[in-house]
Amino acid sequence: RLGRLERLAGHPQEARQTLLAVDDSKLPNDLRLLRLSELASLAEADKDYDAAQKFLEASLAVAPDADVFFRLGNVLRDSGRLKEAVAAYRQAVGLEDANRYLTALGYALSESKQYAEAAKVFETVLKRDPDYLRLWEDLGYAYMHECDNKKSVARFKRAIDNAPLRPVDSPADQEKVEKDVYRMRKEVTKLETH
C-alpha cells in the first residue's frame, strides 16, 4: 500500500523500489494483485509495455479479471500488437459485457482492418447506448471500408446530427467539431454519388 501511495504522490522511483522489495509470495491475494497492478501502472507510465504486460499477465494468473484483461489489451494495442490486443479485449468482454470493453474491442478490430467485426461490435454498443457520439462516425467508416455505402451514409448522417451534442469547452473544440462535420459531409457526398 505504501508503494501505491508513493506512486499517487508523484514519486514513481520510490514506489517502484518499495513494490519490488516486497516478496509477493507471502502476501494475501488481494495485496499481491494490488502490487502487480501498481507495478503495471508504473511500467505503463514509462511506456515499458513488455514489463506492463508481464505484471498484468501475472495478475491474471492469480485471478482472471475483466479490467485487467482490458488494461492488457490497451498495453498490447499501444505496443502495436493488435492481434493479441483483440484477444485480451475478447477475454474482458467474456468476463464482463461492458460497453467500454466492447468499444475497445471494436477499435482494435478496426485498427487491424477487421471492419465487419468492428461494425458488429460498434452496433452492439450503440444499441445499448446511442449517446456514444463519436462511435457513430467510426461506425460509418467501418461500413465504408466494407463497401456498405447505404449503412455508412446513414451512420455518418447520424454522427452529423449528433455533432451539436458533443461537449465543447473551448473555441478549439468547436472548430474541431465543425471540421469533423465538414469531413463527414464530404464523405456522405462521395458515398451517395458512387
Summary of the structure (lengths in Angstrom):
residues: 194
radius of gyration: 20.4
end to end distance: 60.3
largest distance: 67.3
contacts: 588
relative contact order: 0.06
helix: 81%
strand: 0%
